[in-house]
Amino acid sequence: MIDVTDTQLRAALTAALSVQRWVDEVAAAAPFPATVHLLRTAYLAATPLSRAEIDEAIAHHPRIGEKPVGEGAAQDFSRGEQASVDADDAELATALAAGNAAYEEHFGRVFIIRAAGRTRAEILAELNRRLALDNAAELKIVGEQLRDIAILRLEKTFGEADA
């Protein structure tokens, strides 16, 4: 059983994916007998995210390659997710900054990708691939990436609750 208060659950959900409708929907399904039930509920509630919800969530994500501003669970997650073996490569940092700028100019939003477990080089390659997509296809991918980030964050937060 995931043994947290409603306030604690909502704080964890908001740190995972700052979309109020999603937080409310997932929290309304509590209590969860096990983490797997929480993850399934969270996954389904985020499939799909609307364009407005994607914009709501993106407002709380730093650009890839930039350090999160402030303190809190969401910022701590971002710091850990963006850590990679090539994080200190200045050439890659410059290429990511240029890629971010091109992406924002093309799509009008920050580039979102599940960075956990990926190198900066892999992220840059995916950014360049996605720049060639049309807005509808890219928006679908962004929603999926936000959902996947949320699920990973919830696994980190509650993963040991089943142990």
Residue pairs with C-beta under 8 A, 6 or more apart in sequence:
1 31
1 32
1 33
1 34
1 161
2 9
2 30
2 31
2 32
2 33
2 34
2 35
2 38
2 158
2 161
3 161
4 12
6 27
6 30
9 27
9 30
10 23
10 27
11 73
12 73
12 154
12 157
12 158
13 22
13 23
13 26
13 27
13 42
13 154
14 23
14 74
15 72
15 73
15 74
15 77
15 153
15 157
16 42
16 74
16 77
16 149
16 150
16 151
16 153
16 154
16 157
17 23
17 42
17 46
17 57
17 146
17 147
17 149
17 150
17 153
18 56
18 57
18 59
18 60
18 74
19 46
19 49
19 53
19 56
19 57
20 56
21 53
22 42
22 45
22 46
22 49
22 53
22 150
25 41
25 45
26 38
26 41
26 42
26 45
29 41
30 38
32 38
32 41
34 161
34 162
35 154
35 155
35 158
35 159
35 161
35 162
36 162
38 154
38 158
39 151
39 154
39 155
42 150
42 151
42 154
43 147
43 151
46 143
46 146
46 147
46 150
47 147
48 140
48 143
49 57
49 143
49 146
49 147
51 139
53 143
54 109
54 139
54 142
54 143
54 146
55 109
57 146
58 109
58 110
58 112
58 142
58 146
60 74
61 78
61 110
61 112
62 68
62 69
62 78
62 82
63 100
63 110
63 111
64 82
64 96
64 100
64 111
64 113
64 115
64 123
64 127
65 82
65 93
65 96
65 97
65 100
65 120
67 79
68 74
68 75
68 78
68 79
69 75
73 157
77 153
77 156
80 116
81 114
81 115
81 116
81 149
81 152
82 115
84 115
84 118
84 119
84 120
85 119
86 92
86 119
86 120
86 121
87 120
89 120
92 120
92 121
92 124
93 120
95 124
96 120
96 123
96 124
96 127
99 111
99 124
99 127
99 128
99 131
100 110
100 111
100 127
102 131
103 110
103 111
103 127
103 130
103 131
104 110
104 111
106 131
107 135
107 138
109 142
111 127
111 130
112 142
112 145
112 146
112 149
113 123
113 126
113 127
113 145
114 145
114 148
114 149
114 152
115 123
116 149
116 152
118 126
130 138
130 141
133 141
